[in-house]
Amino acid sequence: MAQTHQRALDHSHHLSLLSRSRTGSPLKGLAKYWGQPNIISLAGGFPHHQYFPFATVGGQVYPADSFPLSALSSDPQTVNRFNQGVDDSGLQELSIPKLGTSINLASALQYSLAQGIQPLRQFVHDFTERIFQPSYSDWTTFLHAGNTDALATLVDTLFDPGQGYFTEEFSYPSAQATAVPHGVKPVAVAMDAQGLRADDLRRQCVGWDSSLHGGMSRPHVLYTVPIGQNPCGTCMGVQRKKDIYDVCVEFDIIIIEDDPYYFLQQEHYVPSDARHTVSTSLEDDSDEQFLSKLEPSFLSFDVQGRVIRLDSFSKTVAPGSRLGWFTCAPLFAERIERQTEVSTQNPCGFGQALIGQLMAEQWKINGYIRWLRGLRAQYTARRDYAVDCITEAFDIVGREEAGTRVFICSAGGKSLFEFVPPRGGMFLWMALHLQNHPQASGPPSEELADRLERDIWTHLAENGLLVTPGWYFNAAELKGKGHFRISFSFSEADELRRAIQIFASVIKEVFNAV
């Protein structure tokens, strides 16, 4: 017997004054008549499609099964698998004509509805239903022009000036930069090796004192990157998500689940000398087994429609496509649509056409899942290789935190930094042990720690290695927590090894641990 889900609750009290004030675009109000066979339309200022200079758009694409399903790096050939590229012999043609197919240039390049072209809308709806399995009945999907633009839309939709939002203590800087000009400030929630802590979120909600926050009322929105968190690389488990969701229900908080790294989830790191013993069961898994091993979305247990999920093709197809989708309750979708009608109007037609043709007509859902499985293996190989290089350069001791392994890296008899081998995303997050720096006799002051972090970052750059300093991500504007974010997603193997060698050399030098 099919499970019956309830409809989303009314969350209209969470809308900003700006969002509540929006009316529909007068021109878009004509849309319900578009395409009706018995109507001659002279209402729209549409350029005629025969004047579009593109007769066809297309190219060659890789098959969905281009990458192997396993990335075990126990032998040299597999270690450098991500260095070798893709075999071009299996390339497939992708072509989109001006007319005559469900995805065509006459419609994709024309003014269109804010939700996007119908075949791609249907694909992301069906994909969301299969993968994320929302737990209320009237959820909907809505295309957007990439997660950064989507987040800017949500700032307008949910916040009035002077309000704040809860987020991880180290948080995606573009999200912070999007909100600040609107007078919307982050409120940092403590993290551990699984990401944002539910207990600290609840503690702040219970004890909120507006007088300690410049008169700001308790935030009614939580913004989180739960998988492959940027910058920390943490992955939030299902129980942690349920605990956070329960707090948000108790205190009536909307959750923005920004999840561009969701399909880059990885298995636990295994040291290189033991990797040959790891089972290759990943290759034998069915698609459903693969999906069942992914941490579920907040959507899967959101019965109230308080989760607004952001998905993106940026990390799985190409960031330049500037294309993704919302999954949310109808109330939020309708308000987002009203805003989109008078801003971007709709995502870029070229991106919609190309990705729509690839996803909806050629790969389809099963093909896209196969592509995602291959990508997961590629980024796992990169993660493994980066961590291998670090373990070769330092003495490693492990400890457990929140059910996750933390690596403490030492040299010269002293600990220098620690990190969690990530289970998703593209980043390593190095927490410096500044208390062991020669200029610090014990825990350093905030001022000294801030200066040391900046000095070490400069020293790394002067030696040929650019990493992202921790202060870029600090939602709490706290000093004294020296961190660096290192990306393993882009460099080739030799370059990545050289980068880790520079990092190790500089860290040992500045800590007098040579």
N, C-alpha and C positions, 0 to 999 in steps of 0.2 A: 504493500500500500504506500503510495507516494506521500511524502511528508508535506504537511500544510504549513506554510510560513505566513506570519502576520505581515501587515503593511507597515511601512516606516512610520515612526511617530512624527508629530508636527514639531519641527525644530525652527519654526519661523522666528522665534525670539532670539536666535543666534545671528540673524542677518544684520548687517550694518545698516545705518541710516541711508547711506548711498545706495546699497543694493535694494532696500525696500522702496526707494524712490524711483527706481528705473521703470520705464515703460517700454513696450515693444517698439522696435524700429518700424515706422510707418511703411517703408518700402517692403520690409520683410513680411508685413501683414498680407501682402498680395500672394505670398508663396503657396497658400493652400489651393490657389487656382492654377498654378503652373502645371503644364503638362496635360491638362484635361483636354480630351480630343475635340470637344464641342465648343471650345473657347479660342477665339483669335485674340492674342495678347498684343496690345500696343502700349502696355503700361510700363515695361521695364526698359532701362537704358542699356540693353545687352549688346555688346559688339557681336556681329554675326560671326559664327565659327569658321566660315570660309575665309575670313580675313586673318585667322590665327596662322602664323607662319610655319607652324609645325604640322606636317602631314601625319607623321608617326613619331612616337618617342619610345625608346627602348634601349636594349643593350644585351650583353651576355651576363648571365648570373650563374653562380655555383649551385650545384645540386644540394639539396637539403642534407644529404649524407656525406658531405665533403670532408668532415673531420671525424676521426675515430672516436669511439665512445669512452675509451679508457686512456688515461694520461699517466699511467704508472711510469715513473722515471728511474727505473733501476738499471737501465743500460744506456750507454752514451747516445745511441740513436734516438731513444725516446726522450732522454733528458732535453735534447735540443729540438724536439718535434716542433715546437712553436717557432723555431728559426727557419723552418723549411718551406713555409708557405703552403699553397694549395695547388694540387695538380690541375692544370688548365685543360687537360684533355677532355674532361667531362662537362665543359661549359654548355649551358642551355640558353636558347634564345628567348628573350622577353620583348614583346612588341605590343604597343598600344596604338590602335588606329584612331583616326579622327571620329569615325562613326561606325556603327554596326555591331558593337559588342557592349556587354554590360558595363565595362569600364572603358570609357572612350574620352578622347581629348575635348570633344565638343562640350561635354558636360563637366569634366574635371577641371578644365581651364576657364570655365564660365563663372560668373557670380553664382554662388550656391548657398544652401542653408548652412547655418553655423555648425550644425552637428557633423558635417562632412559628407562625403559621397556614400551612397547607400551600401554598395557591396563591402566596403571596408568597415562601415559601421556594423554591419551584420557579422562580419568576421570577428571583430573585437568583442561583440556581445556574446557570440557563441564560445569564443575562446575563454572569456571571463567566466561564463557559466560552467564550463568544463574544469578549468584550472582552479579558480578561487571559490566557487560554490557559495555565493552570497546567501545569507540565512534570513532574508526578508523578501517578500514577494514582489514588490514594485520597484526594485533597483533598476537603474538604467545606465547606459554607457554613452559617452559623448567625446568625440575627437577633440584634441587640443594641439597647439603648436609647440609641443615640448613641455617638459615638466617645469622649467623655470618660468615660462610664460603662464603656465597653468597656476603656479603658485602665486604669481602676481595677481592673477584674476581672483584667487581665493582671498588674498589680502583685502582687496576691494569688497569682496562679498561678505566677509565675516567680521571685519574689524572697523571700529571707529577710532579716531585719534585718541591716544592716551591709554589704549588697552594694551594687553600683553598676551603672550602665548608661552606655554610650557614647551621646553625642548631639551635635548641632551646638552650636558654642560659643554661638550665640544660638538659643534653643529655646522652644517653646510653653510659656508660664508655667504653664498649668493642668496640663500633664504633670508639670512639676517639683513643683508643689504637691500633686499626687496622691501622688507617691512619698515626699516628705519625711517625713510622719508615720509611715511604715513603716520609717524608718531607711534608706531607699534613696536614694543620692545620684547626681546626674549627674556624668559625667566628660566634659569638653568636648573635642570634636575640631575642629581648625581647619577653616575654610571658605574657599572662593573663590567666584567668580562662578557656579559650577555647584552650589554647596552643599557638603556634607560631603566632605572630602578623603580618598580611600582611602589615600594615602601616609602621612598623619598618623595615621590609624587603625592602620595596620600598624606604624608607628614606636612607638606607645604599647603595642601588644600585644607586640612583640618586647622592648621595654625595660621592661616593667612591673616596678615595685619596690613591693611592698606597704608597705614601711616609709615610703615617701614619701606614702602615701595612708591614713595612720592604721590600717594593718593590713588594709585592704580588699584582697581577692583581685581578680585581673583580672576585669573585667566579662564576663559571658557573654551579655549582651543588648545590642543596638544599637537605639535608638529614633530614627527619622528621619521627617521630613515631606519627601519628595523633590520634590514638585511644588508650585509656588507656596508655597514654604516660609514658614512663619509664625515669625518676622517678615520674613525677608529677601527673599521673593519669588523665590528662585532655583529653577531647574528642572534636575534632575539628568538628564544624558544617558545613553543606554544603555551606553556604554563605561564611564562612571563607575560606574554601578550594577553592571556585571559585575566591575569591579575591587574594589568594596566587597564584593560577594558572595564573591569568591575569598578575600579576607581573612577573612571570617566562616567560610568552610569550613575554612580553614587553622587557625583558632584556635577553632573550635567555638562560634560565636556565633549566637544566635537573633536574627532581624531582625524588629522591629515596624515595619511599613510603614504609617504613619498618613497616609492620602492623601485627605482630604476635598476638596481643590482639583483633583483629577486632571482633571476634565472642564472646568476653567476654563483649560486650556492655551491660549496665544495665540501668534500669529505674532510675529516680531521687530518691534519698533517701527520705523516709518518716519516721518521728519519730515513735518510737515503740507504743506510746499511741494512734496514729492515724492510725496505719497500718491496723487495722481491718476494716476500712472503705474503703480501697483501693479495687477497682474492681479486680476481678479475670479474667478479659478479656484476659489476656495473655494465659490462658489455652484454651480459645475458639478461639484464632487466628488461621487462616490457615497458612500454611508455607509461602505463598505469603504475608500475612499481617505481619508476623514476619519479613520477609526480607525487606519489605517496611519501617519498623520502624528503620532499621539500617542506620547509617550515610553512605552515598555513598562513594565509593572510588574515588580518583582523576581520575581513569580510566574512570569513567562514563561521564566525560566531557572533557577528553583529546582527542582532534581531530587532534593532531599533532604527537603523538607518543613520547612525551617528558617525560612521566612517566615510570619509571622502578619500578614495584611493587614486593615486596617480601612477599610471604605467607609461612606459616610454619605449620607443624603438631605438633610442639613442645608443644604448649599450649592446643591443642585440643585432641591429642592422647597421645604422650609421647615424652619428650625432647630427650631421648636416641635414638629415631629413626633417628635423624639427617637427616631430610627429609623435603623438601618444594619445592617451585617453583617460578620462575620468570614469570612475565607477562610483555612483552616489545615489542618494534618494532623489525622487522627482522634484522636490522643492528646490534643492540646490542646483540640479540640472537646468531647471527653468530660469533661475536667476543668472546662472552662468551664461545661458543662451542669450538672454537679453543684453548682457554686457558684451559678449562676443560679437553680436550683430552690429555694434557701433564702435568696435575696435578693430581686431584682426579680420572680422567677418567670417572667415573660415580658414582652416589650415591650408598651406600652399598646395595648389592643384597638382603640380608636378610630383611632389612628394606623395600625395594621396594616390595618384594614378600609379606610380611605380611600385609603391609598397602594397597598394591594394591589389594590383595585378599579381605580384609575387605571392602574397599571402592568400588572397581569396580565390585566385584562379589557378595558380601553379603549385605552390607548396601545400596549401590548405593547412588545416590545423595539425594533422599528423606530421606533415612535412616540417612545419615550423617547430614542433616539439623535437623532431629529430635534429634540426639545426641547433636548437638550444642545448640539447644533450652534448653535441659536439663542442659547442662553445664552452660549456661547463668544464669539459675535459681539458681544453686549451688553457683556460685560466687557472685550472688546478695545476697544470704542469708549470706555468709561470710562477704561481705561488710557491710550489715546492722548490723550484730552482732558486728563488730569492731566499727562502728560509734556509736551504742547504748552504748557500754562500755565507750566510750569517753564522750558522753553526760551525762552519769551518774556520771562521775568523775569531770566534770567542769561545770561552768555556761556558757551557749552558747548564743551568739547573732549573728544573721545572717545579711549579707549585700549582695547586688547584684553586680556582676562584669561580664561584657560581657555576660549577660543573664544567668549567673550561680550563684548559691548560695554559698557564702563563710561563713564558720563557724569560729567565733572568740571565743576562749576558754579562760575563765578567772577564777581566784580564788583569794581570799583575796582582792578583790576590784581592781585588775589590770589584764589587758590582758596579756596572756603568750605566745600564739601562735595562728595561724590560719591555716585552711586547707579547701580544696574543697572536699566534699564527692564525690568520683570519680564516673563517669558514665561508667567506663570501666576499664579493666585490673585487677591488683592485688595489687595496692599500695595506701597508704595514704602518702601525702607529707606535712610535718609539717613545717611551716615557723615560726621560733621563733621570738617573740617580744623582741629582746635583749635590746631595749631602756628602758625596764622596769626591767632589771636585776639590782640588788643592786650595782654592780660595774660600771654601766653606768648611767651617769646623762644626759639622752637624748640619741640621736642616737650615738652609739659607733663608735670609729675609726675602720678602717679595721683591724688593728692589734688586738685590744681588742676583736672585734667580732669574729675573727678567733680563738683566744685563748679560748673564752667562749664556742664556739661550740665544740671545741676539749675537753675541760674540762667536759662539760655536757655529751658528748658521752662516755668519759671514766667513768664518774660517773654512767651512765646507765649500762655499761658493768660490773662494779664492783658490781652492785646490781642485776646482773643476767639477764640483758636484752641486747641483741645485735641488734642494728638497723644499717642501712647504713647511714653514715654521708654525708652531702650535698656536701662536697668538692670532693667526688668521681665523681660527675656528672657535675661539673662546667666547661662549655665549654669556658667561658670567663676568667678563672683564676682570678676571682674577689674574694676578701675577704669581710667579713662584711655582709653576707646574711644567717646567721645560719639556716640550714634546716636538717631534718632527714627524711629518707624514711622508712616507716613501711609496711611490707607485711602482708596481711591477707589471703594469698592463701594456706598456708601449715599447720598451727597449728590447733589442735583440739580446741573445744569451751572453755573448762576449761583453757587450756594453753593460749589461746588468751586473755581471760578475765584477767588472772593473769599478762600477759605481759602489758596490758593497765594499770593495777593497779600499777605496778612498774613504768611505764612511768609517770603516774600522780603523784605518790609520789615523785619521783626524781625532776620533773619539779617544783612542788610546793616548794620543799625544796630549790633548788638552786635560785629560785626567791623570797625566803622569803614570800611565799604566802600560808603558811600552816594555 
